[in-house]
Amino acid sequence: MDPLLLTAYVLVWPVVVIGTLAVIIRAFVKDARQAKREGRRII
């Protein structure tokens, strides 16, 4: 494998993971706030 491609893969992978976690966390926080406003439990 070309070292440049391997380097790009290693550098991009954490960005993809952080982006995915950010989307999941944002959705959870939104649901938690809505549940709190409605007076119901999340789980």
mmCIF entry with sequence, helices, sheets and N, C-alpha, C, O atoms, coordinates in Angstrom:
data_MODEL
# 
_entry.id   MODEL 
# 
_entity.id                         1 
_entity.type                       polymer 
_entity.pdbx_number_of_molecules   1 
# 
_entity_poly.entity_id                      1 
_entity_poly.type                           'polypeptide(L)' 
_entity_poly.nstd_linkage                   no 
_entity_poly.nstd_monomer                   no 
_entity_poly.pdbx_seq_one_letter_code       MDPLLLTAYVLVWPVVVIGTLAVIIRAFVKDARQAKREGRRII 
_entity_poly.pdbx_seq_one_letter_code_can   MDPLLLTAYVLVWPVVVIGTLAVIIRAFVKDARQAKREGRRII 
_entity_poly.pdbx_strand_id                 A 
# 
loop_
_entity_poly_seq.entity_id 
_entity_poly_seq.num 
_entity_poly_seq.mon_id 
_entity_poly_seq.hetero 
1 1  MET n 
1 2  ASP n 
1 3  PRO n 
1 4  LEU n 
1 5  LEU n 
1 6  LEU n 
1 7  THR n 
1 8  ALA n 
1 9  TYR n 
1 10 VAL n 
1 11 LEU n 
1 12 VAL n 
1 13 TRP n 
1 14 PRO n 
1 15 VAL n 
1 16 VAL n 
1 17 VAL n 
1 18 ILE n 
1 19 GLY n 
1 20 THR n 
1 21 LEU n 
1 22 ALA n 
1 23 VAL n 
1 24 ILE n 
1 25 ILE n 
1 26 ARG n 
1 27 ALA n 
1 28 PHE n 
1 29 VAL n 
1 30 LYS n 
1 31 ASP n 
1 32 ALA n 
1 33 ARG n 
1 34 GLN n 
1 35 ALA n 
1 36 LYS n 
1 37 ARG n 
1 38 GLU n 
1 39 GLY n 
1 40 ARG n 
1 41 ARG n 
1 42 ILE n 
1 43 ILE n 
# 
_struct_asym.id          A 
_struct_asym.entity_id   1 
# 
_struct_conf.conf_type_id            HELX_P 
_struct_conf.id                      HELX_P1 
_struct_conf.pdbx_PDB_helix_id       AA1 
_struct_conf.beg_label_comp_id       PRO 
_struct_conf.beg_label_asym_id       A 
_struct_conf.beg_label_seq_id        3 
_struct_conf.pdbx_beg_PDB_ins_code   ? 
_struct_conf.end_label_comp_id       GLU 
_struct_conf.end_label_asym_id       A 
_struct_conf.end_label_seq_id        38 
_struct_conf.pdbx_end_PDB_ins_code   ? 
_struct_conf.beg_auth_comp_id        PRO 
_struct_conf.beg_auth_asym_id        A 
_struct_conf.beg_auth_seq_id         3 
_struct_conf.end_auth_comp_id        GLU 
_struct_conf.end_auth_asym_id        A 
_struct_conf.end_auth_seq_id         38 
_struct_conf.pdbx_PDB_helix_class    1 
_struct_conf.details                 ? 
_struct_conf.pdbx_PDB_helix_length   36 
# 
_struct_conf_type.id          HELX_P 
_struct_conf_type.criteria    ? 
_struct_conf_type.reference   ? 
# 
loop_
_atom_site.group_PDB 
_atom_site.id 
_atom_site.type_symbol 
_atom_site.label_atom_id 
_atom_site.label_alt_id 
_atom_site.label_comp_id 
_atom_site.label_asym_id 
_atom_site.label_entity_id 
_atom_site.label_seq_id 
_atom_site.pdbx_PDB_ins_code 
_atom_site.Cartn_x 
_atom_site.Cartn_y 
_atom_site.Cartn_z 
_atom_site.occupancy 
_atom_site.B_iso_or_equiv 
_atom_site.pdbx_formal_charge 
_atom_site.auth_seq_id 
_atom_site.auth_comp_id 
_atom_site.auth_asym_id 
_atom_site.auth_atom_id 
_atom_site.pdbx_PDB_model_num 
ATOM 1   N N  . MET A 1 1  ? 0.854   -1.181 0.000  1.00 0.00 ? 1  MET A N  1 
ATOM 2   C CA . MET A 1 1  ? 0.000   0.000  0.000  1.00 0.00 ? 1  MET A CA 1 
ATOM 3   C C  . MET A 1 1  ? 0.897   1.239  0.000  1.00 0.00 ? 1  MET A C  1 
ATOM 4   O O  . MET A 1 1  ? 1.945   1.272  0.645  1.00 0.00 ? 1  MET A O  1 
ATOM 5   N N  . ASP A 1 2  ? 0.467   2.222  -0.719 1.00 0.00 ? 2  ASP A N  1 
ATOM 6   C CA . ASP A 1 2  ? 1.213   3.473  -0.808 1.00 0.00 ? 2  ASP A CA 1 
ATOM 7   C C  . ASP A 1 2  ? 1.240   4.167  0.558  1.00 0.00 ? 2  ASP A C  1 
ATOM 8   O O  . ASP A 1 2  ? 0.196   4.293  1.199  1.00 0.00 ? 2  ASP A O  1 
ATOM 9   N N  . PRO A 1 3  ? 2.395   4.611  1.008  1.00 0.00 ? 3  PRO A N  1 
ATOM 10  C CA . PRO A 1 3  ? 2.486   5.261  2.321  1.00 0.00 ? 3  PRO A CA 1 
ATOM 11  C C  . PRO A 1 3  ? 1.604   6.504  2.442  1.00 0.00 ? 3  PRO A C  1 
ATOM 12  O O  . PRO A 1 3  ? 1.096   6.799  3.524  1.00 0.00 ? 3  PRO A O  1 
ATOM 13  N N  . LEU A 1 4  ? 1.420   7.226  1.351  1.00 0.00 ? 4  LEU A N  1 
ATOM 14  C CA . LEU A 1 4  ? 0.569   8.419  1.390  1.00 0.00 ? 4  LEU A CA 1 
ATOM 15  C C  . LEU A 1 4  ? -0.890  8.041  1.664  1.00 0.00 ? 4  LEU A C  1 
ATOM 16  O O  . LEU A 1 4  ? -1.574  8.708  2.439  1.00 0.00 ? 4  LEU A O  1 
ATOM 17  N N  . LEU A 1 5  ? -1.359  6.971  1.024  1.00 0.00 ? 5  LEU A N  1 
ATOM 18  C CA . LEU A 1 5  ? -2.734  6.522  1.260  1.00 0.00 ? 5  LEU A CA 1 
ATOM 19  C C  . LEU A 1 5  ? -2.913  6.023  2.687  1.00 0.00 ? 5  LEU A C  1 
ATOM 20  O O  . LEU A 1 5  ? -3.931  6.295  3.324  1.00 0.00 ? 5  LEU A O  1 
ATOM 21  N N  . LEU A 1 6  ? -1.929  5.300  3.180  1.00 0.00 ? 6  LEU A N  1 
ATOM 22  C CA . LEU A 1 6  ? -2.002  4.799  4.547  1.00 0.00 ? 6  LEU A CA 1 
ATOM 23  C C  . LEU A 1 6  ? -2.012  5.954  5.542  1.00 0.00 ? 6  LEU A C  1 
ATOM 24  O O  . LEU A 1 6  ? -2.761  5.929  6.519  1.00 0.00 ? 6  LEU A O  1 
ATOM 25  N N  . THR A 1 7  ? -1.193  6.953  5.300  1.00 0.00 ? 7  THR A N  1 
ATOM 26  C CA . THR A 1 7  ? -1.158  8.131  6.166  1.00 0.00 ? 7  THR A CA 1 
ATOM 27  C C  . THR A 1 7  ? -2.499  8.855  6.145  1.00 0.00 ? 7  THR A C  1 
ATOM 28  O O  . THR A 1 7  ? -3.011  9.248  7.193  1.00 0.00 ? 7  THR A O  1 
ATOM 29  N N  . ALA A 1 8  ? -3.068  9.031  4.958  1.00 0.00 ? 8  ALA A N  1 
ATOM 30  C CA . ALA A 1 8  ? -4.370  9.698  4.842  1.00 0.00 ? 8  ALA A CA 1 
ATOM 31  C C  . ALA A 1 8  ? -5.441  8.907  5.586  1.00 0.00 ? 8  ALA A C  1 
ATOM 32  O O  . ALA A 1 8  ? -6.282  9.493  6.268  1.00 0.00 ? 8  ALA A O  1 
ATOM 33  N N  . TYR A 1 9  ? -5.418  7.584  5.460  1.00 0.00 ? 9  TYR A N  1 
ATOM 34  C CA . TYR A 1 9  ? -6.399  6.743  6.145  1.00 0.00 ? 9  TYR A CA 1 
ATOM 35  C C  . TYR A 1 9  ? -6.281  6.896  7.658  1.00 0.00 ? 9  TYR A C  1 
ATOM 36  O O  . TYR A 1 9  ? -7.285  7.042  8.355  1.00 0.00 ? 9  TYR A O  1 
ATOM 37  N N  . VAL A 1 10 ? -5.057  6.862  8.158  1.00 0.00 ? 10 VAL A N  1 
ATOM 38  C CA . VAL A 1 10 ? -4.834  6.966  9.604  1.00 0.00 ? 10 VAL A CA 1 
ATOM 39  C C  . VAL A 1 10 ? -5.271  8.329  10.117 1.00 0.00 ? 10 VAL A C  1 
ATOM 40  O O  . VAL A 1 10 ? -5.773  8.424  11.236 1.00 0.00 ? 10 VAL A O  1 
ATOM 41  N N  . LEU A 1 11 ? -5.097  9.379  9.338  1.00 0.00 ? 11 LEU A N  1 
ATOM 42  C CA . LEU A 1 11 ? -5.473  10.720 9.777  1.00 0.00 ? 11 LEU A CA 1 
ATOM 43  C C  . LEU A 1 11 ? -6.971  10.987 9.645  1.00 0.00 ? 11 LEU A C  1 
ATOM 44  O O  . LEU A 1 11 ? -7.530  11.757 10.426 1.00 0.00 ? 11 LEU A O  1 
ATOM 45  N N  . VAL A 1 12 ? -7.623  10.362 8.673  1.00 0.00 ? 12 VAL A N  1 
ATOM 46  C CA . VAL A 1 12 ? -9.051  10.606 8.444  1.00 0.00 ? 12 VAL A CA 1 
ATOM 47  C C  . VAL A 1 12 ? -9.917  9.771  9.384  1.00 0.00 ? 12 VAL A C  1 
ATOM 48  O O  . VAL A 1 12 ? -10.996 10.217 9.774  1.00 0.00 ? 12 VAL A O  1 
ATOM 49  N N  . TRP A 1 13 ? -9.474  8.584  9.754  1.00 0.00 ? 13 TRP A N  1 
ATOM 50  C CA . TRP A 1 13 ? -10.269 7.679  10.587 1.00 0.00 ? 13 TRP A CA 1 
ATOM 51  C C  . TRP A 1 13 ? -10.768 8.331  11.873 1.00 0.00 ? 13 TRP A C  1 
ATOM 52  O O  . TRP A 1 13 ? -11.956 8.211  12.170 1.00 0.00 ? 13 TRP A O  1 
ATOM 53  N N  . PRO A 1 14 ? -9.921  9.019  12.661 1.00 0.00 ? 14 PRO A N  1 
ATOM 54  C CA . PRO A 1 14 ? -10.419 9.647  13.889 1.00 0.00 ? 14 PRO A CA 1 
ATOM 55  C C  . PRO A 1 14 ? -11.473 10.723 13.618 1.00 0.00 ? 14 PRO A C  1 
ATOM 56  O O  . PRO A 1 14 ? -12.390 10.907 14.419 1.00 0.00 ? 14 PRO A O  1 
ATOM 57  N N  . VAL A 1 15 ? -11.347 11.428 12.503 1.00 0.00 ? 15 VAL A N  1 
ATOM 58  C CA . VAL A 1 15 ? -12.331 12.459 12.160 1.00 0.00 ? 15 VAL A CA 1 
ATOM 59  C C  . VAL A 1 15 ? -13.690 11.817 11.896 1.00 0.00 ? 15 VAL A C  1 
ATOM 60  O O  . VAL A 1 15 ? -14.718 12.343 12.322 1.00 0.00 ? 15 VAL A O  1 
ATOM 61  N N  . VAL A 1 16 ? -13.699 10.693 11.201 1.00 0.00 ? 16 VAL A N  1 
ATOM 62  C CA . VAL A 1 16 ? -14.953 9.984  10.921 1.00 0.00 ? 16 VAL A CA 1 
ATOM 63  C C  . VAL A 1 16 ? -15.588 9.496  12.220 1.00 0.00 ? 16 VAL A C  1 
ATOM 64  O O  . VAL A 1 16 ? -16.799 9.625  12.398 1.00 0.00 ? 16 VAL A O  1 
ATOM 65  N N  . VAL A 1 17 ? -14.800 8.946  13.115 1.00 0.00 ? 17 VAL A N  1 
ATOM 66  C CA . VAL A 1 17 ? -15.312 8.443  14.393 1.00 0.00 ? 17 VAL A CA 1 
ATOM 67  C C  . VAL A 1 17 ? -15.862 9.591  15.234 1.00 0.00 ? 17 VAL A C  1 
ATOM 68  O O  . VAL A 1 17 ? -16.947 9.473  15.803 1.00 0.00 ? 17 VAL A O  1 
ATOM 69  N N  . ILE A 1 18 ? -15.132 10.689 15.319 1.00 0.00 ? 18 ILE A N  1 
ATOM 70  C CA . ILE A 1 18 ? -15.588 11.841 16.103 1.00 0.00 ? 18 ILE A CA 1 
ATOM 71  C C  . ILE A 1 18 ? -16.880 12.405 15.522 1.00 0.00 ? 18 ILE A C  1 
ATOM 72  O O  . ILE A 1 18 ? -17.781 12.785 16.271 1.00 0.00 ? 18 ILE A O  1 
ATOM 73  N N  . GLY A 1 19 ? -16.979 12.463 14.206 1.00 0.00 ? 19 GLY A N  1 
ATOM 74  C CA . GLY A 1 19 ? -18.203 12.953 13.574 1.00 0.00 ? 19 GLY A CA 1 
ATOM 75  C C  . GLY A 1 19 ? -19.398 12.075 13.890 1.00 0.00 ? 19 GLY A C  1 
ATOM 76  O O  . GLY A 1 19 ? -20.483 12.578 14.182 1.00 0.00 ? 19 GLY A O  1 
ATOM 77  N N  . THR A 1 20 ? -19.206 10.765 13.833 1.00 0.00 ? 20 THR A N  1 
ATOM 78  C CA . THR A 1 20 ? -20.287 9.829  14.140 1.00 0.00 ? 20 THR A CA 1 
ATOM 79  C C  . THR A 1 20 ? -20.724 9.956  15.597 1.00 0.00 ? 20 THR A C  1 
ATOM 80  O O  . THR A 1 20 ? -21.920 9.996  15.886 1.00 0.00 ? 20 THR A O  1 
ATOM 81  N N  . LEU A 1 21 ? -19.764 10.019 16.508 1.00 0.00 ? 21 LEU A N  1 
ATOM 82  C CA . LEU A 1 21 ? -20.098 10.179 17.925 1.00 0.00 ? 21 LEU A CA 1 
ATOM 83  C C  . LEU A 1 21 ? -20.809 11.503 18.180 1.00 0.00 ? 21 LEU A C  1 
ATOM 84  O O  . LEU A 1 21 ? -21.722 11.565 19.002 1.00 0.00 ? 21 LEU A O  1 
ATOM 85  N N  . ALA A 1 22 ? -20.403 12.554 17.488 1.00 0.00 ? 22 ALA A N  1 
ATOM 86  C CA . ALA A 1 22 ? -21.042 13.859 17.667 1.00 0.00 ? 22 ALA A CA 1 
ATOM 87  C C  . ALA A 1 22 ? -22.510 13.803 17.266 1.00 0.00 ? 22 ALA A C  1 
ATOM 88  O O  . ALA A 1 22 ? -23.363 14.370 17.948 1.00 0.00 ? 22 ALA A O  1 
ATOM 89  N N  . VAL A 1 23 ? -22.807 13.122 16.164 1.00 0.00 ? 23 VAL A N  1 
ATOM 90  C CA . VAL A 1 23 ? -24.199 12.999 15.715 1.00 0.00 ? 23 VAL A CA 1 
ATOM 91  C C  . VAL A 1 23 ? -25.019 12.216 16.737 1.00 0.00 ? 23 VAL A C  1 
ATOM 92  O O  . VAL A 1 23 ? -26.140 12.608 17.060 1.00 0.00 ? 23 VAL A O  1 
ATOM 93  N N  . ILE A 1 24 ? -24.473 11.115 17.247 1.00 0.00 ? 24 ILE A N  1 
ATOM 94  C CA . ILE A 1 24 ? -25.190 10.294 18.225 1.00 0.00 ? 24 ILE A CA 1 
ATOM 95  C C  . ILE A 1 24 ? -25.421 11.074 19.514 1.00 0.00 ? 24 ILE A C  1 
ATOM 96  O O  . ILE A 1 24 ? -26.520 11.045 20.067 1.00 0.00 ? 24 ILE A O  1 
ATOM 97  N N  . ILE A 1 25 ? -24.396 11.768 19.995 1.00 0.00 ? 25 ILE A N  1 
ATOM 98  C CA . ILE A 1 25 ? -24.519 12.529 21.245 1.00 0.00 ? 25 ILE A CA 1 
ATOM 99  C C  . ILE A 1 25 ? -25.511 13.668 21.082 1.00 0.00 ? 25 ILE A C  1 
ATOM 100 O O  . ILE A 1 25 ? -26.316 13.922 21.978 1.00 0.00 ? 25 ILE A O  1 
ATOM 101 N N  . ARG A 1 26 ? -25.461 14.364 19.937 1.00 0.00 ? 26 ARG A N  1 
ATOM 102 C CA . ARG A 1 26 ? -26.397 15.472 19.715 1.00 0.00 ? 26 ARG A CA 1 
ATOM 103 C C  . ARG A 1 26 ? -27.842 14.972 19.719 1.00 0.00 ? 26 ARG A C  1 
ATOM 104 O O  . ARG A 1 26 ? -28.717 15.617 20.296 1.00 0.00 ? 26 ARG A O  1 
ATOM 105 N N  . ALA A 1 27 ? -28.095 13.836 19.083 1.00 0.00 ? 27 ALA A N  1 
ATOM 106 C CA . ALA A 1 27 ? -29.449 13.277 19.060 1.00 0.00 ? 27 ALA A CA 1 
ATOM 107 C C  . ALA A 1 27 ? -29.893 12.864 20.460 1.00 0.00 ? 27 ALA A C  1 
ATOM 108 O O  . ALA A 1 27 ? -31.049 13.073 20.827 1.00 0.00 ? 27 ALA A O  1 
ATOM 109 N N  . PHE A 1 28 ? -28.989 12.282 21.243 1.00 0.00 ? 28 PHE A N  1 
ATOM 110 C CA . PHE A 1 28 ? -29.336 11.867 22.600 1.00 0.00 ? 28 PHE A CA 1 
ATOM 111 C C  . PHE A 1 28 ? -29.670 13.076 23.466 1.00 0.00 ? 28 PHE A C  1 
ATOM 112 O O  . PHE A 1 28 ? -30.651 13.056 24.209 1.00 0.00 ? 28 PHE A O  1 
ATOM 113 N N  . VAL A 1 29 ? -28.860 14.126 23.372 1.00 0.00 ? 29 VAL A N  1 
ATOM 114 C CA . VAL A 1 29 ? -29.109 15.330 24.170 1.00 0.00 ? 29 VAL A CA 1 
ATOM 115 C C  . VAL A 1 29 ? -30.442 15.960 23.774 1.00 0.00 ? 29 VAL A C  1 
ATOM 116 O O  . VAL A 1 29 ? -31.195 16.418 24.635 1.00 0.00 ? 29 VAL A O  1 
ATOM 117 N N  . LYS A 1 30 ? -30.731 15.984 22.490 1.00 0.00 ? 30 LYS A N  1 
ATOM 118 C CA . LYS A 1 30 ? -32.011 16.534 22.025 1.00 0.00 ? 30 LYS A CA 1 
ATOM 119 C C  . LYS A 1 30 ? -33.182 15.736 22.606 1.00 0.00 ? 30 LYS A C  1 
ATOM 120 O O  . LYS A 1 30 ? -34.150 16.319 23.095 1.00 0.00 ? 30 LYS A O  1 
ATOM 121 N N  . ASP A 1 31 ? -33.095 14.408 22.551 1.00 0.00 ? 31 ASP A N  1 
ATOM 122 C CA . ASP A 1 31 ? -34.155 13.567 23.104 1.00 0.00 ? 31 ASP A CA 1 
ATOM 123 C C  . ASP A 1 31 ? -34.271 13.735 24.618 1.00 0.00 ? 31 ASP A C  1 
ATOM 124 O O  . ASP A 1 31 ? -35.377 13.751 25.157 1.00 0.00 ? 31 ASP A O  1 
ATOM 125 N N  . ALA A 1 32 ? -33.137 13.861 25.303 1.00 0.00 ? 32 ALA A N  1 
ATOM 126 C CA . ALA A 1 32 ? -33.158 14.028 26.757 1.00 0.00 ? 32 ALA A CA 1 
ATOM 127 C C  . ALA A 1 32 ? -33.831 15.342 27.140 1.00 0.00 ? 32 ALA A C  1 
ATOM 128 O O  . ALA A 1 32 ? -34.629 15.383 28.077 1.00 0.00 ? 32 ALA A O  1 
ATOM 129 N N  . ARG A 1 33 ? -33.516 16.405 26.427 1.00 0.00 ? 33 ARG A N  1 
ATOM 130 C CA . ARG A 1 33 ? -34.147 17.702 26.724 1.00 0.00 ? 33 ARG A CA 1 
ATOM 131 C C  . ARG A 1 33 ? -35.649 17.669 26.462 1.00 0.00 ? 33 ARG A C  1 
ATOM 132 O O  . ARG A 1 33 ? -36.436 18.212 27.237 1.00 0.00 ? 33 ARG A O  1 
ATOM 133 N N  . GLN A 1 34 ? -36.035 17.029 25.369 1.00 0.00 ? 34 GLN A N  1 
ATOM 134 C CA . GLN A 1 34 ? -37.456 16.934 25.047 1.00 0.00 ? 34 GLN A CA 1 
ATOM 135 C C  . GLN A 1 34 ? -38.186 16.105 26.103 1.00 0.00 ? 34 GLN A C  1 
ATOM 136 O O  . GLN A 1 34 ? -39.291 16.462 26.512 1.00 0.00 ? 34 GLN A O  1 
ATOM 137 N N  . ALA A 1 35 ? -37.591 15.021 26.540 1.00 0.00 ? 35 ALA A N  1 
ATOM 138 C CA . ALA A 1 35 ? -38.209 14.183 27.570 1.00 0.00 ? 35 ALA A CA 1 
ATOM 139 C C  . ALA A 1 35 ? -38.333 14.950 28.878 1.00 0.00 ? 35 ALA A C  1 
ATOM 140 O O  . ALA A 1 35 ? -39.339 14.824 29.578 1.00 0.00 ? 35 ALA A O  1 
ATOM 141 N N  . LYS A 1 36 ? -37.330 15.737 29.212 1.00 0.00 ? 36 LYS A N  1 
ATOM 142 C CA . LYS A 1 36 ? -37.382 16.519 30.452 1.00 0.00 ? 36 LYS A CA 1 
ATOM 143 C C  . LYS A 1 36 ? -38.506 17.552 30.382 1.00 0.00 ? 36 LYS A C  1 
ATOM 144 O O  . LYS A 1 36 ? -39.226 17.763 31.358 1.00 0.00 ? 36 LYS A O  1 
ATOM 145 N N  . ARG A 1 37 ? -38.651 18.194 29.220 1.00 0.00 ? 37 ARG A N  1 
ATOM 146 C CA . ARG A 1 37 ? -39.733 19.176 29.060 1.00 0.00 ? 37 ARG A CA 1 
ATOM 147 C C  . ARG A 1 37 ? -41.107 18.526 29.190 1.00 0.00 ? 37 ARG A C  1 
ATOM 148 O O  . ARG A 1 37 ? -42.033 19.115 29.748 1.00 0.00 ? 37 ARG A O  1 
ATOM 149 N N  . GLU A 1 38 ? -41.230 17.305 28.667 1.00 0.00 ? 38 GLU A N  1 
ATOM 150 C CA . GLU A 1 38 ? -42.512 16.604 28.705 1.00 0.00 ? 38 GLU A CA 1 
ATOM 151 C C  . GLU A 1 38 ? -42.726 15.855 30.013 1.00 0.00 ? 38 GLU A C  1 
ATOM 152 O O  . GLU A 1 38 ? -43.805 15.306 30.238 1.00 0.00 ? 38 GLU A O  1 
ATOM 153 N N  . GLY A 1 39 ? -41.717 15.822 30.876 1.00 0.00 ? 39 GLY A N  1 
ATOM 154 C CA . GLY A 1 39 ? -41.847 15.161 32.167 1.00 0.00 ? 39 GLY A CA 1 
ATOM 155 C C  . GLY A 1 39 ? -41.861 13.647 32.089 1.00 0.00 ? 39 GLY A C  1 
ATOM 156 O O  . GLY A 1 39 ? -42.494 12.988 32.914 1.00 0.00 ? 39 GLY A O  1 
ATOM 157 N N  . ARG A 1 40 ? -41.176 13.095 31.115 1.00 0.00 ? 40 ARG A N  1 
ATOM 158 C CA . ARG A 1 40 ? -41.130 11.636 30.993 1.00 0.00 ? 40 ARG A CA 1 
ATOM 159 C C  . ARG A 1 40 ? -39.688 11.155 31.038 1.00 0.00 ? 40 ARG A C  1 
ATOM 160 O O  . ARG A 1 40 ? -38.750 11.933 30.866 1.00 0.00 ? 40 ARG A O  1 
ATOM 161 N N  . ARG A 1 41 ? -39.531 9.856  31.271 1.00 0.00 ? 41 ARG A N  1 
ATOM 162 C CA . ARG A 1 41 ? -38.199 9.261  31.347 1.00 0.00 ? 41 ARG A CA 1 
ATOM 163 C C  . ARG A 1 41 ? -37.697 8.924  29.948 1.00 0.00 ? 41 ARG A C  1 
ATOM 164 O O  . ARG A 1 41 ? -38.485 8.680  29.033 1.00 0.00 ? 41 ARG A O  1 
ATOM 165 N N  . ILE A 1 42 ? -36.405 8.913  29.801 1.00 0.00 ? 42 ILE A N  1 
ATOM 166 C CA . ILE A 1 42 ? -35.815 8.557  28.510 1.00 0.00 ? 42 ILE A CA 1 
ATOM 167 C C  . ILE A 1 42 ? -35.891 7.049  28.301 1.00 0.00 ? 42 ILE A C  1 
ATOM 168 O O  . ILE A 1 42 ? -36.244 6.571  27.223 1.00 0.00 ? 42 ILE A O  1 
ATOM 169 N N  . ILE A 1 43 ? -35.557 6.318  29.347 1.00 0.00 ? 43 ILE A N  1 
ATOM 170 C CA . ILE A 1 43 ? -35.529 4.854  29.233 1.00 0.00 ? 43 ILE A CA 1 
ATOM 171 C C  . ILE A 1 43 ? -36.738 4.275  29.940 1.00 0.00 ? 43 ILE A C  1 
ATOM 172 O O  . ILE A 1 43 ? -36.912 3.057  29.968 1.00 0.00 ? 43 ILE A O  1 
# 
